[in-house]
């Protein structure tokens, strides 16, 4: 795939890039400005049955809940626990999960 896009295939539709950006919002990007609009228009019934609302990107969009990865540097191994990571993250939000490699 060119331009580093990650292709997602949903049923029979090929979507160049879908990214979860927080709350219940995904960002759908195409190869050029008109591609996603054409993809939605050509398959309107599928989109309407799978998405509550579809609109072009706007800088006024405000997300209240966003998931982020947080790296903890120089934390001694004996402090690696869900409780400790939860305390570190508490100043930023709520600990949702810990990746499998860290747990191992």
Beta strands, then each sheet from edge to edge (+ up, - down):
strand 1: 8-10
strand 2: 13-15
strand 3: 17-22
strand 4: 25-29
sheet 1: 1+ 2-
sheet 2: 3+ 4-
end
